[in-house]
Amino acid sequence: MPFFTSRGCILSDPTHDLVCSDLMKDFDGFRAVDHVSFEVPKGSFFSILGPSGCGKTTLLRMIAGFQSPTTGDLLIKGKSMIGVPPNKRPVSMVFQHLALFPTMSIGDNVGFGLRQRGVARADIARRVDEVLDRVGLPGVSTRRIDQLSGGQKQRVAIARCMILEPDVLLLDEPLGALDLKLREHMKVELKSLQAAFDTTFVYITHDQSEALVMSDNIAVMNQGRFEQVGAPHEVYHNPQTAFVAGFVGDANKIDAKVSAVNGTRLTLTSSAGTEMKVEETGSSLMVGQAVQVFLRPEAIELSKSKDGIEDELNVSRCTVNAVLFNGSNSSVMVRDKAGSLFSVALPQTGSLADLREGDEVFTCWRPQKARCYPAPEV
């Protein structure tokens, strides 16, 4: 049932832990956050994904109370936070560099917020032990921070926040300072901790893999606005804009023009003169319109022969330009006869595992696998 905020904006569900309505933030004529509205259900993992400078940190700081919105409203548990100082909001925040106190023990770090609230020493000690146990660090309260690994420090930082029992935990790129292997491990750890505490996490990152692995929903942000909000699978496979298609996951981009429209089937001619078919449900593209086509590397198949390839597929004769080994698979760079370069994901096993630079192959892909968008105006 709809309800009204203190500023008169209609919102849909007061049971959501966080609701932002038409938030804007201006800095001396520059709009960092531009008409952003979203809702985060209780107990979910919500990620805000975007490049540096897109406004995601400013948005997080407004939720935390470190900055005030120029206009708009922000509610936690149905209560407007406009004018509420950071220390009075039911939120905690994990920073990129964790901000742990190096001269304090682990227990003193975790219990710091409770001491500031005047909680009795015995209660602090009990609750510190309980929360350290829940993050998988039992019996370490007397140890020093510098005795911990990077992943353990991450868990201490989360424990320090969760001991305050926030309604919403804000995480500002907390994995950015970790090495690659530890970062991969901590993705799984963070998702597990979020589920264990059943607390709403709002996580900002520029790393698409972090957002895709951990999130229940992702908001893709660009130039102060949300371009798309949805589940990871939806955002990856059905990007709503060219920016989302290019930013979330790897994609080959092809500049083309529409040469024919037959229902949902578009016939396109690339800038290099190659013809291709693309299936676009609900498309409003017209003949002669300039477009951008995005095609995932894993959507392209390779064949050493044209024999047996379905007529339905888009097919091009190509030459292998490079084979880049990256562990579980390879990225094969191929160049078609028009000179366009494409990236293709190839498993390490199978009949094509022995491809080498200079080999001739055929690329083939289904019209349903590509996404097509109007080209940006120059």
Helices and strands as residue ranges (DSSP letters): E 3-4, E 10-11, E 18-27, E 30-40, E 45-49, H 56-64, E 71-76, E 79-80, G 86-88, E 91-94, H 106-110, H 112-116, H 121-134, G 145-147, H 150-162, E 168-172, H 180-197, E 200-205, H 208-214, E 217-222, E 225-230, H 232-237, H 242-247, E 252-262, E 265-270, E 275-279, E 290-295, G 297-299, E 301-303, E 314-325, E 329-336, E 341-347, E 360-365, G 367-369, E 371-374
